[in-house]
Amino acid sequence: MAFGSTMNICYLILGVIALVPPARALADEARANYFDDPFLQITAAIANCPKQAEPTMTPAQVREETHWRAERGTSCFQSGRCRLPNAYLYDKEIIPRVKKAILADGRFSDTSISVEGQRRWVWLKGCVSKREQSSAVEQLVRNIDDVESVINQLIVVDK
């Protein structure tokens, strides 16, 4: 093997090594629900509904979100729209009430609905059998005390 070929292989190997992320970068990709945002699977009747994932982020994303979440959470109290000092403090109380309301209603037993809470906002995720169910569950959740907003991400799926 010629010296030039050996050098080319060395450069190739060094180039590949440079592309491999360091161990620290890989560790930063560990995802978790660091802010402990509540997430519940409420119903699970539609077998072909895509599984909804718990809210997760990387440590790098947590560092980016921390200031924004602190500002967003306290502005509710400062403006007089919240009785608690931070809007995120409501979520662990709201999400169980959302579950109770959906299960007690009786119109949603043939759905697969998950809910996520963040700063008094409720995300509806998953699948319903009929478009009317999507609107009905959204309205039901909007009427729950302390819910500021509902983000309806439900899709209609045939069972």
C-alpha positions as CSV (number, residue, x, y, z in Angstrom):
1,M,0.0,0.0,0.0
2,A,1.4,3.4,-0.9
3,F,2.0,6.1,1.6
4,G,-0.5,8.4,0.0
5,S,-3.3,5.8,0.3
6,T,-2.5,5.3,4.0
7,M,-2.8,9.0,4.5
8,N,-6.1,9.1,2.7
9,I,-7.4,6.3,5.0
10,C,-6.2,8.2,8.0
11,Y,-8.0,11.4,6.9
12,L,-11.1,9.4,6.2
13,I,-11.0,7.9,9.7
14,L,-10.4,11.3,11.3
15,G,-13.3,12.7,9.3
16,V,-15.6,10.0,10.5
17,I,-14.5,10.4,14.1
18,A,-15.2,14.2,13.9
19,L,-18.8,13.4,12.8
20,V,-19.5,11.1,15.8
21,P,-21.0,13.3,18.6
22,P,-19.2,13.3,21.9
23,A,-20.7,11.4,24.9
24,R,-21.9,14.7,26.5
25,A,-24.0,15.5,23.4
26,L,-25.5,12.0,23.5
27,A,-26.3,12.4,27.2
28,D,-28.1,15.7,26.5
29,E,-30.5,13.8,24.2
30,A,-32.0,11.9,27.2
31,R,-35.6,12.9,27.1
32,A,-37.9,13.1,30.2
33,N,-40.9,15.0,31.5
34,Y,-38.6,17.3,33.5
35,F,-41.3,19.8,34.3
36,D,-43.7,17.0,35.4
37,D,-46.5,18.2,33.1
38,P,-49.5,16.1,33.8
39,F,-50.5,13.6,31.1
40,L,-53.2,11.0,31.3
41,Q,-54.7,8.4,29.0
42,I,-58.4,8.6,29.7
43,T,-60.0,6.3,27.2
44,A,-58.6,3.6,25.0
45,A,-61.4,2.0,22.9
46,I,-60.0,2.7,19.4
47,A,-57.3,0.0,18.7
48,N,-55.8,1.7,15.6
49,C,-55.4,5.1,17.3
50,P,-51.7,6.1,17.4
51,K,-50.4,6.0,20.9
52,Q,-50.0,9.5,22.4
53,A,-46.6,10.2,24.0
54,E,-46.0,11.8,27.3
55,P,-44.5,15.3,27.0
56,T,-40.7,15.0,27.1
57,M,-37.8,17.2,26.3
58,T,-34.0,17.1,26.4
59,P,-32.0,18.8,29.1
60,A,-30.9,21.4,26.5
61,Q,-34.6,22.1,25.8
62,V,-35.3,22.4,29.5
63,R,-32.6,25.1,29.8
64,E,-34.2,27.0,26.9
65,E,-37.7,26.7,28.3
66,T,-37.1,27.5,31.9
67,H,-37.1,31.3,31.6
68,W,-40.1,31.3,29.3
69,R,-42.1,29.0,31.6
70,A,-41.3,31.2,34.7
71,E,-42.4,34.3,32.9
72,R,-45.5,32.8,31.4
73,G,-46.5,31.1,34.6
74,T,-46.2,34.2,36.8
75,S,-47.7,36.7,34.4
76,C,-51.2,35.1,34.9
77,F,-51.0,36.0,38.7
78,Q,-49.5,39.4,38.1
79,S,-52.3,40.3,35.7
80,G,-55.0,39.2,38.2
81,R,-56.2,36.2,36.1
82,C,-54.9,33.6,38.5
83,R,-55.4,33.2,42.2
84,L,-52.3,31.0,42.5
85,P,-48.8,32.6,42.0
86,N,-48.0,30.4,38.9
87,A,-50.4,29.1,36.2
88,Y,-48.5,25.8,36.1
89,L,-49.7,25.1,39.7
90,Y,-53.2,24.4,38.5
91,D,-52.4,21.6,36.1
92,K,-52.1,18.7,38.6
93,E,-55.6,19.6,39.8
94,I,-57.2,20.3,36.4
95,I,-56.1,17.2,34.5
96,P,-57.8,14.7,37.0
97,R,-60.9,16.8,36.8
98,V,-60.8,16.6,33.0
99,K,-60.6,12.8,33.3
100,K,-63.5,12.7,35.8
101,A,-65.7,14.9,33.5
102,I,-64.9,12.9,30.4
103,L,-65.6,9.5,32.0
104,A,-68.8,10.8,33.8
105,D,-70.2,12.3,30.6
106,G,-70.9,8.9,28.9
107,R,-70.5,10.0,25.3
108,F,-66.9,9.2,25.0
109,S,-66.6,5.5,25.9
110,D,-65.8,4.6,22.2
111,T,-62.8,7.0,22.0
112,S,-59.1,6.9,22.7
113,I,-58.4,10.3,24.4
114,S,-55.3,11.5,26.2
115,V,-55.0,14.8,27.9
116,E,-52.0,16.9,28.8
117,G,-51.9,20.0,31.0
118,Q,-49.6,23.0,30.9
119,R,-50.3,26.5,32.5
120,R,-54.1,26.0,32.6
121,W,-54.2,24.9,29.0
122,V,-55.5,21.4,28.1
123,W,-54.4,19.5,25.1
124,L,-56.8,16.8,23.8
125,K,-55.0,14.2,21.9
126,G,-55.9,10.9,20.3
127,C,-58.9,9.6,18.4
128,V,-62.7,9.9,18.4
129,S,-65.3,7.9,16.3
130,K,-67.3,10.9,15.2
131,R,-66.6,14.5,14.5
132,E,-69.3,15.5,17.0
133,Q,-67.4,13.8,19.8
134,S,-64.4,16.0,19.2
135,S,-66.5,19.2,19.5
136,A,-68.4,17.9,22.5
137,V,-65.4,16.9,24.5
138,E,-63.7,20.2,23.7
139,Q,-66.7,22.1,25.0
140,L,-66.9,19.9,28.0
141,V,-63.3,20.6,28.9
142,R,-63.6,24.4,28.2
143,N,-66.4,24.5,30.9
144,I,-64.1,23.1,33.7
145,D,-63.1,25.6,36.3
146,D,-59.6,27.1,35.9
147,V,-59.2,25.9,32.3
148,E,-58.0,28.8,30.3
149,S,-57.7,27.2,26.8
150,V,-58.3,23.9,25.1
151,I,-56.1,22.7,22.2
152,N,-58.1,20.1,20.3
153,Q,-55.7,17.7,18.4
154,L,-58.2,14.8,18.2
155,I,-58.6,13.0,14.9
156,V,-61.7,11.1,13.7
157,V,-60.8,7.4,13.1
158,D,-63.0,4.5,12.1
159,K,-62.9,1.7,14.7
